[in-house]
Structures are given as structure tokens and as C-alpha cells.
Amino acid sequence: MPKILLTNPQIVTSSFNAPIGFPDDTLIRHSLAFLSASLKKAGHDVCLADLRTLKGWSEYEARIERENPDFLGVTMHTCEWEPAFESLKRAKKVRPNIATVLGGIHPTMFPEECLESGVVDFVLMGEGEISLPKLVENPGSFSPSFWGETPNLDEIPFEDREIWPDYRQRIQYPLFVTGKDPFLPPMVEVLTKRGCPWECGFCCGPGEQNLFTKETNGKRSFSLRSRSVGNVMEELLFLYDRYQFRSIVFHDDQFVINVKWVEEFCQAMHDSGLVKKGVTWWSASRPDVICKNEELFGKMKEAGAKMLSIGFESFSDRMLKWMKKGATAEENYKASEICKKLGLQIYANVMLGLPYSDGKWYPEDDQESVRAMEEIKPDINSVSFYTPMPGSWLAEWAVDKGLVMNYEAKNLGVRFPTSARIKGVDYEYLNTIIPQGFKFRSKVKNIVKKLGLYKLTVNSIFLLRKLQGVFGHKR
């Protein structure tokens, strides 16, 4: 059977030789875990090169030489353009006859651009659990760019998490370490669905509607799919038996899409005994959805939900309307009130630095959002600066307006850009109004990294959290 090496090029948001601790350095890549499981089920030999775990490119080349794979599979977000293609080039240098396969959201939307690089043999558009094993078995039957078959999510194997040899160590670090009642390790991440039905203008959600599709009568259309509650619970119980986790992060774009599904899931959490065991969980939702389903979120709280990631984005009604958020500032405030009443912690997502429809940036819109955050006092402030996301209509609008600086893949798609992206936005001013707690955490993280104390600091924080859980921590 052919051998395939899967590569995670995530050093843009992390780094080579990254110490385990903070999310970008620690969390696994779900797409690779799913692909590995499907490849192994088909009888293929699979190994992993996660660039974060390597010292540098020389070690990557040594991995290619040692593993001697027949295929290299690389997944790629837009911002990962440079390390993704560097990994492809170096693999071709070490093993010229290796067959390279590139997948992910960016190759799906821009396959020809990727093929033109000269180091990509195949672009797999869409989902790969069914088609990648078939490609590995018989590459001659596939064209250079092709659509992956759309899988039934209940029929593909559970993620191969332990393709990361240190997976058991990774789950000892919870995603969130702040707040008066933090999440406790071990922590596992789970996906229950694929796709998002909303079309916010700033987001790659519309792009994902190109990624998660199905073919009908020769045409492709968006295919939002959920795993059955039974399938999700089977995986959770398998993971609990294996790792005895204490918290779960559901990484779905939106957890509450089908109310009946969520109600069934909450009951299943009780029936499974996970609620009695004290398991808590995090998920994402929208303010308008929270306002329309207060009773449902009460049931989620009773079933172990502890924190909601809420995409407020802005507290300026005109900006919310402009970005096609589908929610209002009033709903933002009401959603936060509901969460506080129910005892649900709030992970608040707010975006600054987006120009209005006339192409001008108005500081008062962002000032309103910052004032709202200070009033709401969320448990965690997640502040980002707008950056054009290929696949979103706002990115196309910004390009047409001539507002984008350095419109290259390597500069786009990073949620927390470190340099200016949009003309006319005063980024120095924005940095002065960011909520103090967010700025303080960012400064501390940068300082400890520069001093070489990153790993020691992270391990100390998580040791304290574990001790807190051992000595009488209350849920």
C-alpha cells in the first residue's frame, strides 16, 4: 500500500518548535485527523509532519527523507500560503517523484492558482475523506483538480487524534485559562457539523459554502450537514473512556442551527452520565439566535454548557447592517443579559477597523463597540482588526475600492493581523482603545516569549488550574 505524509503548515499563527500551551500552538488540525482516519480505514500507511513540532525546515526535509512517502498531503488556509508551498517545494526537492496533493478552503476556491505553482500535482476541492484514499490507490484516474465526494458524516470514521504522538499531553491544556471558573483539563475538541448557513460579509462562511457542497445534476450547491446526536455521543463516550476528559470544545462555526438537534443532544448528555460526571463545554452562537431561544440555552446550561463564543462583531447598528450580520445592537445587549441570567460565560468577539460602505473608516463606530464591551464585561474579550478574507464579499468590495494594502495570500486571513491591512484606518488609535484586559494578556504573552519563559509560564498557569480542580473546584 502507498504511504502518505500529511502536513500541517500552521506556523503562521504559531511557530516552529512551539511549546504546548496556547491554542494555536496546541490544538490539532481536525481536517488532517479525519483524513488520517479515512486513509487508515482504507489500509494506507499514514504519518504526520506538524511544522509546529519541528525545529525548522531542515528537520522537515529529514522527516521526508526518513519516512520516504509516496504522497504528500497538505491542507491550507489562505494565510498559510508561504509555509504550505514551502513544504511542497522541499518535499519535491528531497523526493522528486513524490505525488503532492493540496486541499483546504483556499485551494478549493482558487485551484488554478495553486496548480500554477508547479509543485502541486493534485488539488482536491471540497472534502477528502472518500476521495483521497481513492486517489492514493489510483492517481492515474484523477485529473489535476477534482472535487472530493461528499461524505455522510455518520459514515466516516472518528478523527485519528493520536496521529499526534503527544495528543494525551496536548489535551492537558484547556483552551481557556482565564475567568473565575475556568475550564479544566483534560479537554477534547469535537466537530458536530460542517458549514454555516449565514452569509456575514466579513467572514469566509460564504467561502465554506463552496467547501461543503454536493453535486446534483452536474451542479454543485452548498450542503450543510450535521452528524446525528447518536454518532456524536458515541464518539464522546469513546473519548471519555479513553481520556476521561473534563471539558469539551465544540468547534462548529455555529452550534445552534437546528433547535431540535440541540434539545436531543442536551438530553443525551444527561442520559450518558457526562453531566453527572461534571463535564462542561464551550460552543459558538449568534446574538439573534440566543434572543430567540432563551429556553434552549437554559437547557444547554443544565447539560453542561459553560461558555458561549458570541459573534457580536459590532455594537453600531449601521455597521452590523453593512456587514450583513443579521443582528442588531439591541440583540447584542439582550443576548449578553440572557447569558448572565443563565450563568453562561461570554467569549465576546468584536471586530474593529472595518470601513463603512462609502469606503471611509469612522472611529465612532469602533468606540461604540469598545464602550459596549466595557459595559457588558464579558469573561473573555476577543478583539480582532478587520482583514480581507478571500471568499467573502467584503474582501472583493475592499479590493474594488482600492482599500487593501498588500493583497497577497500571505497577508490575508489572519484573525489578529500584526500590521496595517486597510487604508485610512488609524491602527495606532485602535490599539489605544482595545479593552485593557485583552491588551494586558497580549503584552504578557509577548514579554514571556521574548524572555524565553513562554513554556515555563504556560506550564505554571496550567499546574495551578489543575490544582484548583483537584482541591474542591465547583462547576
C-alpha positions as CSV (number, residue, x, y, z in Angstrom):
1,M,0.0,0.0,0.0
2,P,1.2,3.6,-0.7
3,K,2.4,5.7,2.1
4,I,1.2,9.3,2.7
5,L,2.6,12.0,4.8
6,L,0.1,14.6,5.9
7,T,1.5,18.1,6.7
8,N,0.1,20.8,8.9
9,P,1.7,24.2,7.9
10,Q,0.3,26.1,10.9
11,I,3.5,28.1,11.7
12,V,1.9,31.4,10.6
13,T,-0.3,31.6,13.7
14,S,2.2,29.5,15.8
15,S,5.9,28.8,15.1
16,F,8.4,26.1,14.6
17,N,9.3,24.2,17.9
18,A,6.2,25.7,19.5
19,P,5.8,24.9,23.2
20,I,2.4,23.4,24.0
21,G,0.1,25.8,25.9
22,F,-1.7,28.5,24.0
23,P,-4.4,27.4,21.5
24,D,-2.6,28.0,18.2
25,D,0.4,26.0,19.5
26,T,-1.6,23.2,20.9
27,L,-4.9,22.3,19.1
28,I,-4.9,19.6,16.5
29,R,-6.0,20.1,12.9
30,H,-9.3,18.4,12.5
31,S,-9.2,18.0,8.7
32,L,-5.9,16.0,8.9
33,A,-7.3,13.9,11.8
34,F,-10.4,13.0,9.7
35,L,-8.3,12.3,6.6
36,S,-5.8,10.1,8.5
37,A,-8.7,8.0,10.0
38,S,-10.2,7.5,6.5
39,L,-6.8,6.7,4.9
40,K,-6.1,4.1,7.6
41,K,-9.5,2.6,7.3
42,A,-8.7,2.0,3.6
43,G,-5.5,0.3,4.7
44,H,-3.0,3.0,3.9
45,D,0.2,3.9,5.8
46,V,-0.2,7.4,7.2
47,C,2.2,9.7,9.1
48,L,2.2,13.3,10.1
49,A,4.5,16.3,9.8
50,D,3.2,19.1,12.0
51,L,5.6,22.0,11.4
52,R,4.8,23.3,14.9
53,T,6.5,20.3,16.4
54,L,9.7,20.5,14.3
55,K,12.7,22.7,14.8
56,G,12.8,24.0,11.3
57,W,12.9,23.2,7.6
58,S,15.9,21.0,7.8
59,E,14.1,18.7,10.2
60,Y,11.1,18.7,7.9
61,E,13.3,17.6,5.0
62,A,14.8,14.9,7.2
63,R,11.3,13.7,8.0
64,I,10.5,13.4,4.3
65,E,13.7,11.5,3.7
66,R,13.2,9.2,6.7
67,E,9.5,8.4,6.0
68,N,10.0,8.2,2.2
69,P,6.3,8.7,1.4
70,D,4.7,8.2,-1.9
71,F,2.3,11.0,-1.4
72,L,2.3,14.3,0.4
73,G,-1.0,15.8,1.5
74,V,-1.0,19.4,2.6
75,T,-4.0,21.4,4.0
76,M,-4.0,25.1,3.6
77,H,-5.8,28.3,4.8
78,T,-5.1,31.4,2.9
79,C,-2.7,32.9,5.4
80,E,-0.7,29.7,5.2
81,W,0.3,30.2,1.6
82,E,4.0,30.6,2.2
83,P,4.7,27.6,4.6
84,A,2.3,25.4,2.6
85,F,4.1,25.9,-0.7
86,E,7.5,25.8,1.0
87,S,6.6,22.4,2.4
88,L,5.6,21.2,-1.1
89,K,8.8,22.6,-2.7
90,R,11.0,21.0,-0.1
91,A,9.3,17.7,-0.5
92,K,9.8,17.7,-4.2
93,K,13.5,18.6,-3.7
94,V,14.1,15.7,-1.3
95,R,11.9,13.2,-3.2
96,P,11.3,14.4,-6.8
97,N,8.8,11.6,-7.6
98,I,6.6,12.3,-4.7
99,A,2.9,13.0,-5.6
100,T,1.7,16.1,-3.9
101,V,-2.0,16.8,-3.0
102,L,-3.2,20.2,-1.8
103,G,-6.6,20.7,-0.1
104,G,-8.5,23.1,2.1
105,I,-10.5,26.2,1.8
106,H,-8.0,28.3,-0.3
107,P,-7.2,25.6,-2.9
108,T,-10.9,24.8,-3.2
109,M,-11.7,28.4,-4.2
110,F,-8.5,29.0,-6.2
111,P,-7.4,25.7,-7.7
112,E,-5.8,27.0,-10.8
113,E,-3.7,29.5,-8.8
114,C,-2.3,26.6,-6.8
115,L,-1.6,24.3,-9.8
116,E,0.3,27.1,-11.4
117,S,2.9,26.9,-8.6
118,G,4.5,23.9,-10.4
119,V,4.8,21.9,-7.1
120,V,1.2,20.7,-6.8
121,D,0.2,17.6,-8.7
122,F,-3.4,17.5,-7.5
123,V,-5.8,20.0,-5.9
124,L,-8.6,18.2,-4.0
125,M,-11.5,20.6,-3.8
126,G,-14.1,20.2,-1.0
127,E,-14.0,17.2,1.3
128,G,-11.4,14.4,1.1
129,E,-12.5,11.5,3.3
130,I,-13.8,9.4,0.5
131,S,-11.7,10.6,-2.5
132,L,-8.2,11.0,-1.0
133,P,-7.9,7.2,-0.3
134,K,-9.1,6.5,-3.8
135,L,-6.5,9.0,-5.3
136,V,-3.7,7.3,-3.3
137,E,-4.8,3.9,-4.7
138,N,-5.1,5.0,-8.3
139,P,-3.8,8.5,-9.0
140,G,-4.0,8.0,-12.8
141,S,-7.8,8.1,-12.7
142,F,-7.9,11.6,-11.4
143,S,-7.5,15.0,-13.1
144,P,-5.1,17.6,-11.6
145,S,-8.0,19.4,-9.9
146,F,-11.1,17.5,-8.8
147,W,-14.0,17.6,-6.4
148,G,-14.0,15.2,-3.4
149,E,-17.1,13.1,-2.9
150,T,-19.4,14.5,-0.3
151,P,-19.4,12.2,2.7
152,N,-22.2,11.2,5.1
153,L,-20.8,12.4,8.3
154,D,-22.1,9.5,10.3
155,E,-20.3,7.1,8.0
156,I,-16.8,8.4,8.1
157,P,-14.5,7.2,11.0
158,F,-13.9,9.3,14.1
159,E,-10.9,11.5,14.0
160,D,-7.4,9.9,14.3
161,R,-6.3,12.2,17.1
162,E,-3.3,10.2,18.1
163,I,-1.6,10.8,14.7
164,W,-0.2,13.5,17.0
165,P,2.0,11.3,19.2
166,D,1.8,13.8,22.1
167,Y,-2.1,14.0,21.9
168,R,-2.5,12.9,25.5
169,Q,-0.2,15.7,26.6
170,R,-2.0,18.3,24.4
171,I,-5.4,17.7,26.0
172,Q,-4.0,18.6,29.4
173,Y,-4.1,22.2,28.4
174,P,-7.6,23.7,28.3
175,L,-8.4,26.3,25.6
176,F,-9.3,28.9,28.2
177,V,-7.3,29.7,31.4
178,T,-9.0,33.0,32.4
179,G,-12.1,33.7,34.4
180,K,-13.3,32.9,37.8
181,D,-14.5,29.4,36.8
182,P,-12.1,28.1,34.2
183,F,-12.4,25.1,32.0
184,L,-10.4,22.2,33.4
185,P,-8.3,19.5,31.6
186,P,-8.3,17.1,30.0
187,M,-10.1,18.9,27.2
188,V,-11.2,17.4,23.9
189,E,-12.4,19.2,20.7
190,V,-15.3,17.9,18.7
191,L,-17.0,18.8,15.4
192,T,-20.7,18.0,15.0
193,K,-21.5,19.7,11.7
194,R,-20.0,21.2,8.6
195,G,-20.9,24.6,7.1
196,C,-22.7,27.8,8.2
197,P,-26.0,29.0,6.7
198,W,-25.4,32.7,7.4
199,E,-23.6,35.0,5.0
200,C,-21.8,37.6,7.1
201,G,-19.9,39.9,4.7
202,F,-16.6,39.8,6.5
203,C,-16.4,36.0,7.0
204,C,-15.3,33.1,5.0
205,G,-18.6,31.4,5.9
206,P,-19.7,32.0,2.3
207,G,-16.4,30.6,1.2
208,E,-17.1,27.5,3.3
209,Q,-20.4,27.2,1.3
210,N,-18.0,26.5,-1.6
211,L,-16.1,24.0,0.5
212,F,-19.0,21.9,1.8
213,T,-21.0,21.1,-1.2
214,K,-22.8,18.3,-3.1
215,E,-23.3,17.7,-6.8
216,T,-26.8,17.5,-8.2
217,N,-27.5,17.2,-11.9
218,G,-23.9,18.4,-12.7
219,K,-24.1,21.4,-10.5
220,R,-22.6,22.0,-7.1
221,S,-24.6,23.6,-4.3
222,F,-24.0,24.3,-0.6
223,S,-24.6,21.2,1.7
224,L,-24.9,22.0,5.4
225,R,-24.7,18.7,7.3
226,S,-24.8,17.6,10.9
227,R,-23.8,14.3,12.5
228,S,-26.6,12.6,14.3
229,V,-26.8,13.0,18.0
230,G,-26.2,9.3,18.4
231,N,-23.0,9.5,16.4
232,V,-21.7,12.4,18.3
233,M,-22.4,10.8,21.7
234,E,-20.8,7.5,20.5
235,E,-17.6,9.5,19.9
236,L,-17.8,11.4,23.2
237,L,-18.2,8.2,25.2
238,F,-15.3,6.6,23.3
239,L,-13.2,9.7,24.1
240,Y,-14.3,9.8,27.7
241,D,-13.4,6.1,28.2
242,R,-10.0,6.8,26.6
243,Y,-9.1,10.1,28.1
244,Q,-11.5,10.9,31.0
245,F,-11.9,14.4,29.7
246,R,-13.5,17.1,31.9
247,S,-14.3,19.7,29.2
248,I,-15.3,19.8,25.5
249,V,-14.8,22.5,22.9
250,F,-17.3,22.2,20.0
251,H,-15.6,23.9,17.1
252,D,-18.6,24.2,14.9
253,D,-19.0,27.6,13.3
254,Q,-22.4,27.7,14.9
255,F,-23.6,25.1,17.4
256,V,-27.3,26.1,17.4
257,I,-28.7,25.8,13.9
258,N,-31.3,23.0,14.4
259,V,-33.1,23.6,17.7
260,K,-34.5,20.0,17.9
261,W,-31.0,18.6,17.4
262,V,-29.6,20.7,20.3
263,E,-32.5,19.6,22.5
264,E,-31.9,16.0,21.7
265,F,-28.2,16.5,22.3
266,C,-28.8,18.1,25.7
267,Q,-30.9,15.1,26.8
268,A,-28.3,12.7,25.5
269,M,-25.7,14.4,27.7
270,H,-27.8,13.8,30.7
271,D,-28.7,10.2,29.7
272,S,-25.0,9.4,29.1
273,G,-24.0,10.4,32.6
274,L,-21.5,13.0,31.3
275,V,-23.4,15.8,33.1
276,K,-23.3,14.0,36.4
277,K,-19.5,13.5,35.9
278,G,-19.2,17.3,35.8
279,V,-18.2,17.6,32.1
280,T,-18.6,21.2,30.8
281,W,-18.4,22.5,27.3
282,W,-17.9,25.6,25.1
283,S,-19.7,26.4,21.8
284,A,-20.4,29.3,19.5
285,S,-23.6,31.1,18.7
286,R,-25.1,34.3,17.4
287,P,-26.8,37.0,19.5
288,D,-30.1,36.8,17.5
289,V,-30.2,33.1,17.9
290,I,-29.7,33.5,21.7
291,C,-32.5,36.1,21.9
292,K,-35.0,33.8,20.0
293,N,-34.1,30.7,22.1
294,E,-33.6,31.6,25.7
295,E,-35.2,28.4,27.0
296,L,-33.0,26.3,24.8
297,F,-29.8,28.0,26.1
298,G,-31.1,27.3,29.6
299,K,-31.3,23.6,28.7
300,M,-27.7,23.8,27.3
301,K,-26.5,25.3,30.6
302,E,-28.2,22.4,32.5
303,A,-26.5,19.9,30.1
304,G,-23.0,21.3,31.0
305,A,-22.6,24.3,28.7
306,K,-20.3,26.8,30.5
307,M,-19.3,29.4,27.9
308,L,-20.6,30.8,24.6
309,S,-18.5,32.3,22.0
310,I,-20.7,35.1,20.6
311,G,-20.1,36.9,17.4
312,F,-21.2,40.4,18.4
313,E,-18.8,41.9,15.8
314,S,-20.0,45.5,16.3
315,F,-22.4,47.5,18.5
316,S,-23.0,50.0,15.8
317,D,-26.3,49.2,14.0
318,R,-25.2,50.8,10.8
319,M,-22.1,48.7,10.7
320,L,-24.0,45.5,11.6
321,K,-26.3,46.2,8.7
322,W,-23.4,47.0,6.4
323,M,-21.6,43.8,7.2
324,K,-24.8,41.8,6.8
325,K,-24.6,40.3,10.2
326,G,-28.3,39.8,10.6
327,A,-28.4,41.0,14.2
328,T,-28.8,44.4,15.9
329,A,-27.0,46.2,18.7
330,E,-30.1,45.7,20.9
331,E,-29.9,41.9,20.3
332,N,-26.2,42.0,21.2
333,Y,-27.0,43.6,24.6
334,K,-30.0,41.3,25.2
335,A,-28.0,38.2,24.4
336,S,-25.4,39.2,26.9
337,E,-28.1,39.7,29.5
338,I,-29.6,36.3,28.8
339,C,-26.2,34.7,29.2
340,K,-25.6,36.4,32.5
341,K,-29.0,35.5,33.8
342,L,-28.4,31.8,32.9
343,G,-24.9,31.8,34.3
344,L,-23.2,31.2,30.9
345,Q,-19.8,32.8,30.5
346,I,-19.3,35.0,27.5
347,Y,-16.4,34.9,25.0
348,A,-17.1,38.1,23.1
349,N,-15.9,38.5,19.5
350,V,-15.7,42.1,18.3
351,M,-14.1,43.4,15.1
352,L,-12.6,46.9,14.7
353,G,-11.2,48.7,11.7
354,L,-13.9,48.0,9.1
355,P,-14.6,50.9,6.8
356,Y,-18.3,51.8,6.1
357,S,-20.0,51.4,2.7
358,D,-18.5,54.8,1.5
359,G,-15.0,53.4,1.9
360,K,-14.3,55.6,4.9
361,W,-13.4,54.4,8.4
362,Y,-15.4,56.1,11.2
363,P,-13.7,55.8,14.7
364,E,-17.1,56.4,16.4
365,D,-18.4,53.0,15.3
366,D,-15.5,51.2,17.0
367,Q,-15.7,53.5,20.0
368,E,-19.3,52.3,20.4
369,S,-18.2,48.7,20.3
370,V,-15.5,49.3,22.9
371,R,-17.9,51.1,25.2
372,A,-20.3,48.2,24.9
373,M,-17.6,45.7,25.9
374,E,-16.8,47.7,28.9
375,E,-20.4,47.7,29.9
376,I,-21.1,44.0,29.3
377,K,-17.8,42.9,30.9
378,P,-17.5,39.6,29.1
379,D,-15.4,36.8,30.7
380,I,-13.1,37.0,27.7
381,N,-12.6,39.8,25.2
382,S,-11.7,38.6,21.7
383,V,-10.8,41.7,19.7
384,S,-9.7,41.5,16.1
385,F,-8.9,44.0,13.4
386,Y,-10.7,43.6,10.1
387,T,-8.6,41.8,7.5
388,P,-9.9,40.9,4.0
389,M,-10.9,37.2,3.8
390,P,-10.8,35.8,0.3
391,G,-14.2,34.2,-0.4
392,S,-16.1,37.0,1.4
393,W,-17.9,39.7,-0.5
394,L,-16.4,42.4,1.8
395,A,-12.9,41.4,0.6
396,E,-14.0,41.8,-3.0
397,W,-15.5,45.2,-2.2
398,A,-12.4,46.4,-0.4
399,V,-10.2,45.4,-3.3
400,D,-12.5,47.2,-5.8
401,K,-12.4,50.3,-3.6
402,G,-8.6,50.2,-3.6
403,L,-8.6,49.9,0.2
404,V,-6.4,46.8,0.7
405,M,-2.7,47.1,1.4
406,N,-0.6,44.2,0.0
407,Y,-3.4,42.0,-1.3
408,E,-1.3,38.8,-1.2
409,A,-2.4,35.5,0.3
410,K,0.4,35.6,2.9
411,N,-1.1,38.8,4.2
412,L,-4.7,37.8,4.4
413,G,-6.9,35.6,6.6
414,V,-5.1,36.2,9.9
415,R,-7.6,37.0,12.5
416,F,-5.2,39.1,14.6
417,P,-3.1,41.0,12.0
418,T,0.1,42.5,13.3
419,S,0.4,45.2,10.6
420,A,-2.0,47.5,8.8
421,R,-4.3,46.0,6.2
422,I,-6.8,48.7,5.2
423,K,-6.0,52.2,4.0
424,G,-7.5,55.0,6.1
425,V,-7.7,53.1,9.4
426,D,-5.7,54.5,12.3
427,Y,-4.3,51.3,13.8
428,E,-2.3,53.2,16.4
429,Y,-5.5,54.7,17.7
430,L,-7.3,51.3,17.7
431,N,-4.5,49.8,19.9
432,T,-5.2,52.6,22.4
433,I,-8.9,51.7,22.8
434,I,-8.7,47.9,22.9
435,P,-10.1,46.7,26.2
436,Q,-7.3,46.7,28.8
437,G,-7.6,43.0,29.8
438,F,-7.0,42.0,26.2
439,K,-4.0,44.3,25.8
440,F,-2.6,43.1,29.1
441,R,-2.7,39.4,28.1
442,S,-1.2,40.1,24.7
443,K,1.7,42.1,26.2
444,V,2.4,39.5,28.9
445,K,2.4,36.7,26.2
446,N,4.9,38.7,24.0
447,I,7.1,39.5,27.0
448,V,7.4,35.9,28.3
449,K,8.2,34.8,24.7
450,K,11.0,37.3,24.3
451,L,12.4,36.3,27.7
452,G,12.4,32.6,26.8
453,L,10.0,31.9,29.7
454,Y,7.0,31.0,27.5
455,K,6.9,27.3,28.3
456,L,7.6,27.8,32.0
457,T,4.9,30.4,32.3
458,V,2.3,28.3,30.4
459,N,3.1,25.2,32.5
460,S,2.8,27.1,35.7
461,I,-0.6,28.5,34.8
462,F,-2.0,25.1,33.9
463,L,-0.5,23.5,37.0
464,L,-2.4,26.0,39.1
465,R,-5.6,25.3,37.2
466,K,-5.2,21.5,37.7
467,L,-4.6,22.0,41.5
468,Q,-7.7,24.2,41.5
469,G,-9.7,21.4,40.0
470,V,-8.3,18.8,42.5
471,F,-9.0,20.9,45.6
472,G,-12.7,21.4,45.7
473,H,-13.3,23.3,42.5
474,K,-17.0,23.8,41.9
475,R,-18.6,23.8,38.5
